[in-house]
């Protein structure tokens, strides 16, 4: 689930990742009104090494623990990724993680601030 820290952390989150330190396309006038689902923003993030590093680290962490959680009879795990406005960084990372995990796990994604529009 993507979210904006300024609107609070989701109550049902099992894991929360703060990605506010990553480059923010909000400050680029051409990207400001887009989201992490738009091709121009995706391209922006794909060119940023810090974003790839963060994605890799979150993926590795979750990948190493999801099996153990499943074996411990956890029927679901909620992962929340937050940035300032919940439109760019967190949305992009949720989209990427969903793509990475969907072949092995049943995944649902939610973009809280985009859903509220």
N, CA, C and O atoms as a MOPAC input file, in Angstrom:
PM7 MOZYME 1SCF
protein

 N      0.85200 1    -1.18200 1     0.00000 1
 C      0.00000 1     0.00000 1     0.00000 1
 C      0.88800 1     1.23200 1     0.00000 1
 O      1.81500 1     1.33300 1     0.80400 1
 N      0.61200 1     2.16100 1    -0.88900 1
 C      1.31800 1     3.44100 1    -0.85900 1
 C      0.48700 1     4.42600 1    -0.03300 1
 O     -0.73800 1     4.33200 1     0.03600 1
 N      1.18900 1     5.36500 1     0.58700 1
 C      0.49100 1     6.34900 1     1.41100 1
 C      1.34400 1     7.60000 1     1.56900 1
 O      2.53500 1     7.60100 1     1.25700 1
 N      0.71200 1     8.66700 1     2.05900 1
 C      1.39200 1     9.92300 1     2.37900 1
 C      1.56500 1    10.00800 1     3.88600 1
 O      0.59600 1     9.88100 1     4.63500 1
 N      2.78900 1    10.22200 1     4.33000 1
 C      3.02200 1    10.37500 1     5.76500 1
 C      2.21700 1    11.53100 1     6.33700 1
 O      1.79300 1    11.47800 1     7.49100 1
 N      2.00000 1    12.57800 1     5.54100 1
 C      1.25900 1    13.72800 1     6.06000 1
 C     -0.19300 1    13.38800 1     6.38000 1
 O     -0.87700 1    14.16800 1     7.04300 1
 N     -0.67300 1    12.23400 1     5.91800 1
 C     -2.03500 1    11.79300 1     6.22900 1
 C     -2.04500 1    10.61500 1     7.20100 1
 O     -3.09900 1    10.05000 1     7.49200 1
 N     -0.88300 1    10.25600 1     7.69200 1
 C     -0.79500 1     9.20800 1     8.70300 1
 C     -0.46100 1     7.84100 1     8.13700 1
 O     -0.76000 1     7.52500 1     6.98500 1
 N      0.16600 1     7.04700 1     8.98100 1
 C      0.54400 1     5.67900 1     8.62000 1
 C     -0.70800 1     4.80200 1     8.64700 1
 O     -1.51500 1     4.91300 1     9.57000 1
 N     -0.88200 1     3.93300 1     7.65200 1
 C     -2.05000 1     3.03400 1     7.66000 1
 C     -2.08500 1     2.17400 1     8.92900 1
 O     -1.07000 1     1.60800 1     9.33300 1
 N     -3.24000 1     2.08700 1     9.53600 1
 C     -3.39100 1     1.35600 1    10.79800 1
 C     -3.10200 1    -0.12800 1    10.68200 1
 O     -2.65600 1    -0.74600 1    11.64900 1
 N     -3.34600 1    -0.71100 1     9.51700 1
 C     -3.21000 1    -2.15600 1     9.37300 1
 C     -1.84500 1    -2.59400 1     8.85500 1
 O     -1.67000 1    -3.76200 1     8.51100 1
 N     -0.88100 1    -1.69200 1     8.79300 1
 C      0.43300 1    -2.01700 1     8.23000 1
 C      1.22800 1    -2.93800 1     9.15400 1
 O      1.36100 1    -2.67400 1    10.34900 1
 N      1.75400 1    -4.02000 1     8.58100 1
 C      2.67100 1    -4.89500 1     9.30500 1
 C      4.10600 1    -4.39600 1     9.17000 1
 O      4.89200 1    -4.48200 1    10.11400 1
 N      4.44000 1    -3.87900 1     8.00300 1
 C      5.75800 1    -3.30500 1     7.73600 1
 C      5.56200 1    -1.94000 1     7.10900 1
 O      4.72500 1    -1.77000 1     6.22300 1
 N      6.33400 1    -0.96700 1     7.56800 1
 C      6.26600 1     0.39000 1     7.03300 1
 C      7.66100 1     0.78800 1     6.55600 1
 O      8.64100 1     0.67500 1     7.29300 1
 N      7.73000 1     1.24900 1     5.32600 1
 C      8.98300 1     1.72900 1     4.75900 1
 C      8.82300 1     3.20300 1     4.39400 1
 O      7.86800 1     3.59000 1     3.72100 1
 N      9.77100 1     4.01100 1     4.84800 1
 C      9.78300 1     5.44900 1     4.59800 1
 C     10.72500 1     5.71900 1     3.42800 1
 O     11.92300 1     5.45400 1     3.52700 1
 N     10.19900 1     6.24100 1     2.32700 1
 C     11.02900 1     6.49100 1     1.14600 1
 C     11.13500 1     7.98700 1     0.82800 1
 O     11.41800 1     8.36500 1    -0.30900 1
 N     10.90800 1     8.82500 1     1.82800 1
 C     10.95700 1    10.27000 1     1.60800 1
 C     12.35300 1    10.78100 1     1.26500 1
 O     12.48700 1    11.90100 1     0.77100 1
 N     13.39700 1     9.98700 1     1.51500 1
 C     14.75000 1    10.44100 1     1.19900 1
 C     15.10100 1    10.26600 1    -0.27500 1
 O     16.13800 1    10.75600 1    -0.72200 1
 N     14.26400 1     9.58400 1    -1.02600 1
 C     14.52900 1     9.36400 1    -2.44900 1
 C     14.22900 1    10.63100 1    -3.26100 1
 O     13.45200 1    11.47900 1    -2.82400 1
 N     14.84700 1    10.75600 1    -4.44200 1
 C     14.56700 1    11.91600 1    -5.29800 1
 C     13.06100 1    12.05500 1    -5.55600 1
 O     12.35800 1    11.06900 1    -5.77700 1
 N     12.59000 1    13.30600 1    -5.52000 1
 C     11.15200 1    13.56600 1    -5.60600 1
 C     10.79800 1    14.26400 1    -6.92000 1
 O     11.18000 1    15.41600 1    -7.12500 1
 N     10.07400 1    13.58500 1    -7.81100 1
 C      9.68200 1    14.21400 1    -9.07200 1
 C      8.65800 1    15.33700 1    -8.91300 1
 O      8.35800 1    16.04000 1    -9.87800 1
 N      8.13200 1    15.50700 1    -7.72900 1
 C      7.18000 1    16.58900 1    -7.46600 1
 C      7.76800 1    17.95200 1    -7.84000 1
 O      7.03700 1    18.85800 1    -8.23700 1
 N      9.08600 1    18.09200 1    -7.71200 1
 C      9.72800 1    19.38500 1    -7.96100 1
 C     10.05400 1    19.62600 1    -9.43300 1
 O     10.57300 1    20.68400 1    -9.78800 1
 N      9.75500 1    18.66400 1   -10.27900 1
 C      9.90900 1    18.83100 1   -11.72600 1
 C      8.53400 1    19.19900 1   -12.27900 1
 O      7.61300 1    18.38500 1   -12.21500 1
 N      8.37600 1    20.40900 1   -12.82200 1
 C      7.05100 1    20.83600 1   -13.30100 1
 C      6.40900 1    19.87000 1   -14.30000 1
 O      5.18400 1    19.76100 1   -14.35500 1
 N      7.22200 1    19.17700 1   -15.08000 1
 C      6.67400 1    18.24000 1   -16.06800 1
 C      6.15000 1    16.96300 1   -15.42200 1
 O      5.35800 1    16.24200 1   -16.02700 1
 N      6.58800 1    16.67700 1   -14.19200 1
 C      6.21600 1    15.43100 1   -13.51600 1
 C      5.28500 1    15.64100 1   -12.32700 1
 O      4.65100 1    14.69800 1   -11.85600 1
 N      5.20600 1    16.85900 1   -11.85100 1
 C      4.47900 1    17.16700 1   -10.61500 1
 C      3.06700 1    16.59900 1   -10.57700 1
 O      2.66300 1    16.03200 1    -9.56200 1
 N      2.31300 1    16.74100 1   -11.65400 1
 C      0.91100 1    16.32000 1   -11.66000 1
 C      0.71300 1    14.87000 1   -12.08800 1
 O     -0.42100 1    14.40400 1   -12.19800 1
 N      1.81000 1    14.15800 1   -12.32800 1
 C      1.73700 1    12.74400 1   -12.69200 1
 C      1.86200 1    11.89000 1   -11.43900 1
 O      1.98400 1    12.41800 1   -10.33400 1
 N      1.83200 1    10.57700 1   -11.60600 1
 C      1.99500 1     9.65900 1   -10.47700 1
 C      3.07500 1     8.63100 1   -10.80300 1
 O      3.61000 1     8.59300 1   -11.91200 1
 N      3.37600 1     7.81500 1    -9.82600 1
 C      4.34600 1     6.74300 1   -10.00300 1
 C      3.91300 1     5.66700 1   -10.97000 1
 O      4.67300 1     4.73300 1   -11.22400 1
 N      2.71700 1     5.76800 1   -11.51700 1
 C      2.22700 1     4.83200 1   -12.54000 1
 C      2.47200 1     5.34900 1   -13.95200 1
 O      2.33800 1     4.59900 1   -14.91800 1
 N      2.82800 1     6.61600 1   -14.07900 1
 C      3.00300 1     7.22700 1   -15.39800 1
 C      4.41100 1     6.98400 1   -15.93800 1
 O      5.38800 1     6.99900 1   -15.18900 1
 N      4.49800 1     6.75900 1   -17.25000 1
 C      5.77100 1     6.40800 1   -17.87800 1
 C      6.87500 1     7.42600 1   -17.63400 1
 O      8.02300 1     7.03700 1   -17.42200 1
 N      6.56700 1     8.70300 1   -17.65600 1
 C      7.59500 1     9.72300 1   -17.44600 1
 C      8.18000 1     9.63500 1   -16.03700 1
 O      9.38300 1     9.81600 1   -15.85300 1
 N      7.34500 1     9.36100 1   -15.05500 1
 C      7.81500 1     9.21700 1   -13.67400 1
 C      8.58500 1     7.90700 1   -13.51800 1
 O      9.60500 1     7.86400 1   -12.83000 1
 N      8.10900 1     6.85700 1   -14.14300 1
 C      8.82000 1     5.57300 1   -14.11100 1
 C     10.22400 1     5.75100 1   -14.68100 1
 O     11.19400 1     5.26900 1   -14.09600 1
 N     10.34000 1     6.43200 1   -15.80600 1
 C     11.65100 1     6.69200 1   -16.41300 1
 C     12.53000 1     7.50900 1   -15.47600 1
 O     13.71600 1     7.21600 1   -15.32800 1
 N     11.96200 1     8.52600 1   -14.84500 1
 C     12.69200 1     9.33700 1   -13.86600 1
 C     13.30100 1     8.44500 1   -12.78400 1
 O     14.48600 1     8.56000 1   -12.47400 1
 N     12.48500 1     7.55600 1   -12.21300 1
 C     12.97100 1     6.69800 1   -11.13100 1
 C     13.97000 1     5.65700 1   -11.61900 1
 O     14.90900 1     5.32100 1   -10.89700 1
 N     13.78700 1     5.14600 1   -12.81800 1
 C     14.70700 1     4.14100 1   -13.34700 1
 C     16.10400 1     4.70700 1   -13.56600 1
 O     17.06300 1     3.94300 1   -13.68100 1
 N     16.23700 1     6.00600 1   -13.62500 1
 C     17.53200 1     6.65500 1   -13.80900 1
 C     18.19700 1     7.03300 1   -12.49000 1
 O     19.29100 1     7.59700 1   -12.49000 1
 N     17.56000 1     6.73300 1   -11.38200 1
 C     18.07600 1     7.11800 1   -10.06500 1
 C     18.61000 1     5.89600 1    -9.31800 1
 O     17.83000 1     5.02500 1    -8.93200 1
 N     19.93200 1     5.81500 1    -9.10700 1
 C     20.51600 1     4.65600 1    -8.41800 1
 C     19.95100 1     4.43300 1    -7.00900 1
 O     19.81200 1     3.29100 1    -6.57100 1
 N     19.62700 1     5.51900 1    -6.30300 1
 C     19.10100 1     5.37200 1    -4.94200 1
 C     17.76400 1     4.64400 1    -4.94300 1
 O     17.46100 1     3.88400 1    -4.02300 1
 N     16.97400 1     4.87700 1    -5.97100 1
 C     15.66400 1     4.23400 1    -6.06500 1
 C     15.83900 1     2.73900 1    -6.30500 1
 O     15.16200 1     1.92400 1    -5.67800 1
 N     16.74200 1     2.37700 1    -7.20700 1
 C     17.01600 1     0.95900 1    -7.46500 1
 C     17.55400 1     0.27900 1    -6.20900 1
 O     17.19700 1    -0.86100 1    -5.91200 1
 N     18.40500 1     0.97500 1    -5.48200 1
 C     18.95900 1     0.42100 1    -4.23400 1
 C     17.85800 1     0.18700 1    -3.20100 1
 O     17.80000 1    -0.87400 1    -2.58000 1
 N     16.99200 1     1.17500 1    -3.02200 1
 C     15.89300 1     1.03700 1    -2.06300 1
 C     14.96900 1    -0.10400 1    -2.47200 1
 O     14.59800 1    -0.93000 1    -1.63800 1
 N     14.59800 1    -0.15500 1    -3.73800 1
 C     13.73400 1    -1.22200 1    -4.23000 1
 C     14.37200 1    -2.58300 1    -3.96900 1
 O     13.70300 1    -3.49900 1    -3.49200 1
 N     15.64200 1    -2.71800 1    -4.27300 1
 C     16.33800 1    -3.98000 1    -4.05200 1
 C     16.38200 1    -4.37700 1    -2.59200 1
 O     16.21300 1    -5.55100 1    -2.26200 1
 N     16.60500 1    -3.41900 1    -1.71900 1
 C     16.68200 1    -3.72200 1    -0.28800 1
 C     15.31800 1    -4.10200 1     0.28900 1
 O     15.22600 1    -5.03900 1     1.08200 1
 N     14.27300 1    -3.39700 1    -0.09400 1
 C     12.93300 1    -3.75800 1     0.38600 1
 C     12.54700 1    -5.12900 1    -0.15200 1
 O     12.01100 1    -5.95600 1     0.58500 1
 N     12.81300 1    -5.37500 1    -1.42600 1
 C     12.50700 1    -6.67300 1    -2.02900 1
 C     13.24700 1    -7.78900 1    -1.30300 1
 O     12.65000 1    -8.81200 1    -0.96800 1
 N     14.53300 1    -7.60200 1    -1.06000 1
 C     15.32900 1    -8.63500 1    -0.38600 1
 C     14.80600 1    -8.90100 1     1.02300 1
 O     14.70900 1   -10.05600 1     1.44000 1
 N     14.47200 1    -7.84800 1     1.75700 1
 C     13.95000 1    -8.02000 1     3.11300 1
 C     12.65300 1    -8.82300 1     3.09700 1
 O     12.52000 1    -9.81700 1     3.81100 1
 N     11.70600 1    -8.38700 1     2.28200 1
 C     10.41600 1    -9.07800 1     2.23900 1
 C     10.56600 1   -10.50100 1     1.72400 1
 O      9.95000 1   -11.42300 1     2.25800 1
 N     11.37200 1   -10.68500 1     0.70100 1
 C     11.56700 1   -12.01000 1     0.12700 1
 C     12.15200 1   -12.97800 1     1.15000 1
 O     11.84400 1   -14.17000 1     1.13400 1
 N     12.99300 1   -12.46200 1     2.03600 1
 C     13.61800 1   -13.33700 1     3.02800 1
 C     12.68100 1   -13.69800 1     4.17700 1
 O     12.94300 1   -14.66300 1     4.89600 1
 N     11.59600 1   -12.94800 1     4.36900 1
 C     10.71500 1   -13.19700 1     5.51000 1
 C      9.30600 1   -13.66200 1     5.15800 1
 O      8.62300 1   -14.21000 1     6.02400 1
 N      8.85200 1   -13.47200 1     3.95400 1
 C      7.46900 1   -13.84500 1     3.62600 1
 C      7.20800 1   -15.33600 1     3.78900 1
 O      6.14400 1   -15.72100 1     4.27200 1
 N      8.13800 1   -16.16500 1     3.40300 1
 C      7.95000 1   -17.61300 1     3.55200 1
 C      7.80600 1   -17.99300 1     5.02300 1
 O      6.95300 1   -18.80800 1     5.37400 1
 N      8.63100 1   -17.40800 1     5.87600 1
 C      8.54300 1   -17.68800 1     7.31200 1
 C      7.19900 1   -17.22900 1     7.87100 1
 O      6.60000 1   -17.91300 1     8.70000 1
 N      6.73500 1   -16.08500 1     7.42100 1
 C      5.43200 1   -15.60100 1     7.87200 1
 C      4.31800 1   -16.53300 1     7.41900 1
 O      3.39100 1   -16.80600 1     8.18200 1
 N      4.39900 1   -17.02100 1     6.19500 1
 C      3.38800 1   -17.96000 1     5.68600 1
 C      3.41100 1   -19.25600 1     6.48600 1
 O      2.35900 1   -19.81500 1     6.79700 1
 N      4.59200 1   -19.72900 1     6.81600 1
 C      4.70600 1   -20.95800 1     7.60700 1
 C      4.20300 1   -20.75800 1     9.03300 1
 O      3.86800 1   -21.72200 1     9.72100 1
 N      4.15300 1   -19.51700 1     9.46700 1
 C      3.65300 1   -19.18000 1    10.79900 1
 C      2.15400 1   -18.87100 1    10.75400 1
 O      1.61100 1   -18.22900 1    11.65300 1
 N      1.49500 1   -19.34300 1     9.68300 1
 C      0.04200 1   -19.22500 1     9.51000 1
 C     -0.44900 1   -17.78700 1     9.37900 1
 O     -1.57600 1   -17.47600 1     9.76300 1
 N      0.38900 1   -16.91700 1     8.84100 1
 C     -0.06000 1   -15.56400 1     8.51800 1
 C     -0.73400 1   -15.62500 1     7.15900 1
 O     -0.08000 1   -15.92900 1     6.16100 1
 N     -2.00300 1   -15.34900 1     7.10300 1
 C     -2.72800 1   -15.43900 1     5.83400 1
 C     -2.48500 1   -14.22200 1     4.94600 1
 O     -2.70400 1   -14.28700 1     3.73600 1
 N     -2.03900 1   -13.12600 1     5.52700 1
 C     -1.70200 1   -11.94300 1     4.73700 1
 C     -0.71900 1   -11.07000 1     5.50700 1
 O     -0.61700 1   -11.15100 1     6.73100 1
 N     -0.01500 1   -10.25300 1     4.78000 1
 C      0.92000 1    -9.28000 1     5.34200 1
 C      0.67900 1    -7.96500 1     4.60900 1
 O      0.61300 1    -7.93400 1     3.38000 1
 N      0.55100 1    -6.89800 1     5.35900 1
 C      0.35200 1    -5.59100 1     4.74400 1
 C      1.64900 1    -4.80100 1     4.80700 1
 O      2.18700 1    -4.53900 1     5.88300 1
 N      2.13200 1    -4.43000 1     3.64300 1
 C      3.35700 1    -3.64500 1     3.51400 1
 C      2.95200 1    -2.24100 1     3.09300 1
 O      2.28100 1    -2.06300 1     2.07500 1
 N      3.35200 1    -1.25500 1     3.86300 1
 C      3.01300 1     0.13600 1     3.56000 1
 C      4.28800 1     0.90200 1     3.22900 1
 O      5.27700 1     0.83700 1     3.95900 1
 N      4.24700 1     1.61700 1     2.13400 1
 C      5.39300 1     2.41000 1     1.69700 1
 C      4.93200 1     3.85300 1     1.61000 1
 O      3.98800 1     4.17600 1     0.88900 1
 N      5.61100 1     4.71700 1     2.35500 1
 C      5.16600 1     6.10000 1     2.43600 1
 C      6.17100 1     7.10400 1     1.92400 1
 O      7.38300 1     6.93300 1     2.05600 1
 N      5.63100 1     8.15800 1     1.33300 1
 C      6.42300 1     9.31900 1     0.95400 1
 C      5.63400 1    10.55400 1     1.40300 1
 O      4.68400 1    10.43200 1     2.17600 1
 N      6.00800 1    11.70100 1     0.93900 1
 C      5.37100 1    12.92100 1     1.42600 1
 C      3.92100 1    13.04400 1     0.97300 1
 O      3.02400 1    13.24300 1     1.79300 1
 N      3.69400 1    12.92500 1    -0.33300 1
 C      2.34800 1    13.13500 1    -0.86800 1
 C      1.61700 1    11.88500 1    -1.30600 1
 O      0.42800 1    11.93900 1    -1.62300 1
 N      2.31700 1    10.74900 1    -1.32800 1
 C      1.67500 1     9.49700 1    -1.71300 1
 C      1.29900 1     9.41200 1    -3.18000 1
 O      0.35800 1     8.70400 1    -3.53700 1
 N      2.02400 1    10.12400 1    -4.03700 1
 C      1.69900 1    10.14800 1    -5.46600 1
 C      2.81000 1     9.59000 1    -6.35800 1
 O      2.52300 1     9.00400 1    -7.40100 1
 N      4.05800 1     9.76200 1    -5.96600 1
 C      5.17100 1     9.43700 1    -6.85500 1
 C      6.01600 1     8.27500 1    -6.33200 1
 O      5.92100 1     7.15600 1    -6.83800 1
 N      6.84200 1     8.54400 1    -5.31800 1
 C      7.82900 1     7.56800 1    -4.85700 1
 C      7.19100 1     6.31000 1    -4.30400 1
 O      7.55000 1     5.20200 1    -4.70100 1
 N      6.25500 1     6.47100 1    -3.39900 1
 C      5.62700 1     5.29000 1    -2.79500 1
 C      4.81100 1     4.51200 1    -3.82100 1
 O      4.79600 1     3.28100 1    -3.79400 1
 N      4.14100 1     5.20800 1    -4.71200 1
 C      3.33700 1     4.54600 1    -5.74400 1
 C      4.24300 1     3.72600 1    -6.66200 1
 O      3.95000 1     2.56700 1    -6.95500 1
 N      5.32900 1     4.32400 1    -7.10900 1
 C      6.27200 1     3.61600 1    -7.98100 1
 C      6.78400 1     2.34400 1    -7.30600 1
 O      6.78600 1     1.27500 1    -7.91700 1
 N      7.21400 1     2.45300 1    -6.06500 1
 C      7.77000 1     1.28600 1    -5.38000 1
 C      6.71900 1     0.20900 1    -5.15200 1
 O      7.02400 1    -0.97500 1    -5.29200 1
 N      5.51000 1     0.57600 1    -4.81000 1
 C      4.44600 1    -0.42400 1    -4.65400 1
 C      4.19300 1    -1.13100 1    -5.98000 1
 O      4.02900 1    -2.35100 1    -6.01100 1
 N      4.16000 1    -0.38500 1    -7.06100 1
 C      3.96500 1    -0.99500 1    -8.38300 1
 C      5.08900 1    -1.98500 1    -8.69800 1
 O      4.83000 1    -3.09200 1    -9.17000 1
 N      6.31600 1    -1.59000 1    -8.44200 1
 C      7.46200 1    -2.45000 1    -8.74000 1
 C      7.46800 1    -3.69500 1    -7.85600 1
 O      7.71400 1    -4.79800 1    -8.34400 1
 N      7.20200 1    -3.53100 1    -6.57900 1
 C      7.18600 1    -4.68200 1    -5.66600 1
 C      6.04700 1    -5.63500 1    -5.99800 1
 O      6.21500 1    -6.85200 1    -5.91400 1
 N      4.90300 1    -5.10300 1    -6.37000 1
 C      3.79200 1    -5.96300 1    -6.77900 1
 C      4.20100 1    -6.80900 1    -7.97500 1
 O      3.92000 1    -8.00700 1    -8.01500 1
 N      4.85800 1    -6.20000 1    -8.94100 1
 C      5.32000 1    -6.94800 1   -10.12000 1
 C      6.33000 1    -8.02500 1    -9.72400 1
 O      6.29800 1    -9.13000 1   -10.26600 1
 N      7.21500 1    -7.71700 1    -8.79600 1
 C      8.23500 1    -8.68100 1    -8.37700 1
 C      7.64400 1    -9.86300 1    -7.61100 1
 O      8.11300 1   -10.99100 1    -7.75900 1
 N      6.63000 1    -9.61600 1    -6.80300 1
 C      6.09300 1   -10.66800 1    -5.93900 1
 C      4.88200 1   -11.39700 1    -6.51000 1
 O      4.53300 1   -12.46800 1    -6.01400 1
 N      4.24300 1   -10.86200 1    -7.51700 1
 C      2.97200 1   -11.43600 1    -7.97200 1
 C      3.10100 1   -12.82000 1    -8.59700 1
 O      2.10900 1   -13.54500 1    -8.67000 1
 N      4.28100 1   -13.20500 1    -9.04600 1
 C      4.42900 1   -14.55200 1    -9.61300 1
 C      4.53300 1   -15.62000 1    -8.52300 1
 O      4.29400 1   -16.79900 1    -8.78300 1
 N      4.88800 1   -15.21200 1    -7.31100 1
 C      5.07500 1   -16.17400 1    -6.21500 1
 C      3.97200 1   -16.08700 1    -5.15400 1
 O      3.66200 1   -17.08300 1    -4.50000 1
 N      3.38900 1   -14.91700 1    -4.98300 1
 C      2.41100 1   -14.68100 1    -3.92200 1
 C      1.16400 1   -14.03000 1    -4.50400 1
 O      1.22200 1   -13.35900 1    -5.53400 1
 N      0.03200 1   -14.23800 1    -3.83000 1
 C     -1.17200 1   -13.47800 1    -4.16900 1
 C     -0.95400 1   -12.05900 1    -3.66700 1
 O     -0.68600 1   -11.85300 1    -2.48300 1
 N     -1.06600 1   -11.10300 1    -4.53800 1
 C     -0.80400 1    -9.72000 1    -4.14800 1
 C     -2.01300 1    -8.84200 1    -4.44200 1
 O     -2.72800 1    -9.03800 1    -5.42400 1
 N     -2.21100 1    -7.89500 1    -3.58400 1
 C     -3.19000 1    -6.82400 1    -3.78200 1
 C     -2.44000 1    -5.52300 1    -3.57000 1
 O     -1.58600 1    -5.43300 1    -2.68800 1
 N     -2.74600 1    -4.53300 1    -4.35500 1
 C     -2.10300 1    -3.24300 1    -4.14700 1
 C     -3.16300 1    -2.17100 1    -3.97700 1
 O     -4.26700 1    -2.25000 1    -4.51500 1
 N     -2.78100 1    -1.18000 1    -3.21600 1
 C     -3.66900 1    -0.04900 1    -2.97300 1
 C     -2.81300 1     1.20100 1    -2.93000 1
 O     -1.73200 1     1.20500 1    -2.34100 1
 N     -3.29700 1     2.25400 1    -3.55300 1
 C     -2.64100 1     3.55700 1    -3.48900 1
 C     -3.60900 1     4.48000 1    -2.75900 1
 O     -4.48900 1     5.09000 1    -3.36600 1
 N     -3.42900 1     4.57000 1    -1.45400 1
 C     -4.41400 1     5.23400 1    -0.60500 1
 C     -4.72700 1     6.65900 1    -1.05500 1
 O     -5.89600 1     7.02900 1    -1.15700 1
 N     -3.71600 1     7.44700 1    -1.31900 1
 C     -3.97600 1     8.84800 1    -1.65800 1
 C     -4.54300 1     8.97800 1    -3.07300 1
 O     -5.34700 1     9.87300 1    -3.33200 1
 N     -4.14300 1     8.11400 1    -3.97400 1
 C     -4.70500 1     8.14800 1    -5.32800 1
 C     -6.15300 1     7.67400 1    -5.31500 1
 O     -6.98600 1     8.19300 1    -6.05800 1
 N     -6.45500 1     6.68900 1    -4.47300 1
 C     -7.82900 1     6.19700 1    -4.35900 1
 C     -8.75600 1     7.26400 1    -3.78000 1
 O     -9.96200 1     7.25300 1    -4.03000 1
 N     -8.18200 1     8.18600 1    -3.00200 1
 C     -8.98200 1     9.22800 1    -2.35000 1
 C     -9.29600 1    10.39400 1    -3.28400 1
 O    -10.09800 1    11.26300 1    -2.94300 1
 N     -8.67300 1    10.41500 1    -4.45400 1
 C     -8.89700 1    11.53000 1    -5.40400 1
 C    -10.33400 1    11.60000 1    -5.85200 1
 O    -10.69100 1    12.47100 1    -6.64400 1

